[in-house]
Amino acid sequence: MKAKIHVYLKPGVLDPQGAAVAGALNNMGFDEVLAARQGKLIELDLSGDDALAAQARVDEMCQKLLSNPVIESYSIEMV
């Protein structure tokens, strides 16, 4: 079983990396880009067969280590 965790900054939190990406794309001629937000993708290979229990464990991992709940949100995709 595999879990994909998408971590991204909450709305209103400054994103200097996203601003740099948007600026670089504009400088390269991609004028349609108005803004960019940068996040991260974490993929975990998991043992076990119980998808609900695995998702609960991954959620616990996100709360304790994989995200900063003050400034970040996350979503979990079990595949």
C-alpha positions in Angstrom: 0.0 0.0 0.0 1.2 3.5 -0.7 0.3 6.9 0.7 0.8 10.2 -1.0 0.8 13.2 1.2 0.5 16.7 -0.3 1.7 19.4 2.0 1.0 23.1 1.2 1.1 26.4 2.9 -2.2 27.7 4.4 -3.8 30.7 2.6 -2.3 34.0 3.8 1.1 32.5 4.7 3.9 34.1 2.6 5.4 31.8 0.1 8.8 33.3 -1.1 9.6 30.1 -3.1 6.3 30.4 -4.9 6.9 34.0 -5.7 10.3 33.2 -7.1 8.8 30.5 -9.3 6.2 32.9 -10.6 8.8 35.6 -11.2 11.1 33.2 -13.1 8.2 32.0 -15.3 7.3 35.6 -16.1 10.9 36.4 -17.0 10.9 33.4 -19.3 7.9 34.8 -21.2 5.1 32.9 -19.4 3.1 36.0 -18.8 -0.1 34.2 -18.0 1.3 33.1 -14.6 -0.1 35.4 -12.0 1.0 33.6 -8.9 2.5 30.3 -7.8 2.4 28.4 -4.5 5.0 25.8 -3.7 4.3 22.7 -1.7 5.8 19.2 -1.2 4.8 15.7 -2.0 5.8 12.8 0.3 5.2 9.2 -0.8 5.3 6.4 1.8 5.3 2.7 1.1 3.4 1.0 3.9 2.9 -2.5 5.1 -0.4 -4.0 6.0 -3.8 -4.5 4.3 -6.1 -2.3 6.4 -6.5 1.0 4.4 -8.5 2.8 7.1 -5.9 2.0 9.8 -3.1 3.0 7.5 -4.7 6.3 6.7 -5.2 7.0 10.4 -1.5 6.2 11.0 -0.4 8.5 8.1 -2.6 11.3 9.5 -0.9 10.9 12.8 2.5 11.0 11.1 1.5 14.2 9.3 0.4 15.8 12.6 3.6 14.8 14.4 6.3 15.2 11.8 5.4 15.6 8.1 3.7 19.0 8.4 3.7 22.1 10.5 0.1 22.5 11.5 0.6 26.2 12.3 1.3 27.2 8.7 0.7 24.1 6.6 -2.3 22.0 5.5 -2.1 18.5 4.0 -4.1 15.9 2.2 -3.6 12.2 2.1 -4.2 10.0 -0.9 -4.1 6.2 -0.3 -3.1 4.3 -3.5 
